[in-house]
Amino acid sequence: MKFLDARRLTGPSLLFDVPGTILDVQCTPEEAVRLIPVWEKCVRRMLAELGWTDFEVKAVQLLGGVSVGFTAPIDALYAASEVNEWAWAAIDAELNGVDEPDFDQAVTALRAAIAEEANPELIRLEALAAEKRVTLLWDDDEASLGLGRHSETWPVRELPDPDALDWTVFKDVPCALITGTNGKTTTVRTAAHIVRSAGRSVGFSSTDYIAINDRIVDRDDWAGPGGARNVLREKGVDVGILETARGGLLRRGLGINTADAALITNIAKDHLGDFGSQDLNELLNCKWIISRAVTQGGKLILNADDPMLVAKSREFSGELVWFSLDSNNTVVHTHTSAGGAAFVLDDHEIVFLDGDARKSICQDRDVPITLGGAARHNAANALAAAALTWCIGISLADIRNGLMTMSQNANPGRGNVYEIDGFRVVVDFAHNPEAIQALLEMASRMKPRRKALCFGQAGDRPDDLIRELARSAWESGLNRVFVSELAKYHRGREEGAVFAVIRDELIACGARADQIEHHMEEIESLDAALQWAEPGDLIVMLALERSPELYENLRALAGSQGRDR
């Protein structure tokens, strides 16, 4: 058995719908069976000594280990995590024979930690907010009531007297959650553009940045609960669109308890091997957390072309909306026949189905991010964004206008096309086999004379996944491959180790040694590809590092010819 982590859960999570603490332990299934009752015995003993009576315990066995946790007050989550750390030491003593931790010393230390963390004003505000059905957002620094333009925020240690507040001024604004493996950020940006085009002020968080309309507030990975809180505390926000990534869901849970809409784009191989997402089923269970925000109200939007989501949908008791690239999809047909709603691609027409009613929105080729219909994955993202915005009250006319005016320039790093000296360069952030396959299929539909791929992979990906990526890439019909070392993504591997795996698989697939080049930096790979390319060729650049220099160089080269789009 190996201790992995003990941490706070600040929102709905894999274990609970309320805050608590979680202990992750790497172990065998047999060890988990022994560990769980010992952990619960230790936790109940300590919490009884501390005077905590209102809590729930839960354990979830995972591939490679177990997660155990208990619920706790929001002003005692650090102390609760310390209880879990003590419980691990007690488990280690009982099951593995190490020295037992001193119980009385632990009690004294934990009481001091609880007293230091205690915030009775926050607890009172939480209780009144629940009673008055007003959304409370809180963190280490701030607490707020209401959402967006109807919100007010205070330092968490300088809270107002709840009895002196005019509670009628605190209201919610429509908000939507987006998760999945591929397409999250493009769908967030597209949905935000639709909302903005409808004349409403939109705030959104993503893996790239937080933005309010066209103003970027902060550039960083904000696809967790912190990003959600930052967006929903902005006084200028009418609608919140929140990217919700796997890491934040596992580490902290959801940033908000309820939403008007929640979307899962797809489930595909990415980040597999991490604790809590060892396989696709665990990844699905993690992403599925967002469905709990719309079970009692709102709508859940799912991809009807994803078999795992279709199967999982049977567990959902709320209202579903589907989207599909196939107008003959049987799931969609059954759903709409029963009066449900769906967004589908019928040949090249984006269509809204509402029971027996059928309303055309636009042609896929009229949506710029589909590159004239060649980018099928972005047609799916357009359908998802249309469904999401419809669920939060945007009209079909505004959805049509938003889709048709969503330019590639408004979606940096996702399928951007640059025309240079008669050849084209496509730049995308695709980094897993399914995303790369979709991108290469799009590239083939663009009918290039020759095709090259510039890419690298992070060292924490397993060999079989790296090989699968290289194999599917070569089988798409490549003429040249430029592999980037990506030094900051070595993640435990030696320099050249990932390249060796890629090169070995490419050679096994029939590539010649002279068709494979190795470069240290992404921009060096791109420069070499630019030297190789001739009129009619296509370069596909997978820019994982997304360096500003790379984009600036491409814009300068294409802009001098007026063909950047």
ABEGO torsion letter per residue (X at the ends): XBBABBBBBABBBAABABBBBBBBBBBBAAAAAAAAAAAAAAAAAAAAAAGBABBBBBBBBBBGEBBBBBBBBAAAAAAAAAAAAAAAAAAAAAAAGBBBBBAAAAAAAAAAAAAAABBAAAAAAAAAAAAAGBBBBBBAABBBBEBEAABBBBBAABBBBAAABBAAABBBBBBBBBBEABGAAAAAAAAAAAAAAAGBBBBBBBAABBBBEABBABBBBAABAAAAAAAAABAABABBBBBBBAAAAAAAEBABABBABBBBABBBBBGBGBBGBABAAAAAAAAAAAAAAAAABEBBBBBAABAAAAAAAAABABBBBBBBABAABAAAAAAAAAGBBBBBBBEABBBBBBEABBBBABBAAABAAAGGGABAAAAAAAAAAAAAAAAAGBBAAAAAAAAAABBAAABBGBGBBBBBGGBBBBBBABABAAAAAAAAAAAAAAGBABBBBBBBBBAABBAAAAAAAAAAAAAAGBABBBBBAGAAAAGGBBBGAAAAAAAAAAAAAGBBAAABBBBABAAAAAAAAAAABBBGBBBBBBBAAGBAAAAAAAAAAAAAAGABX
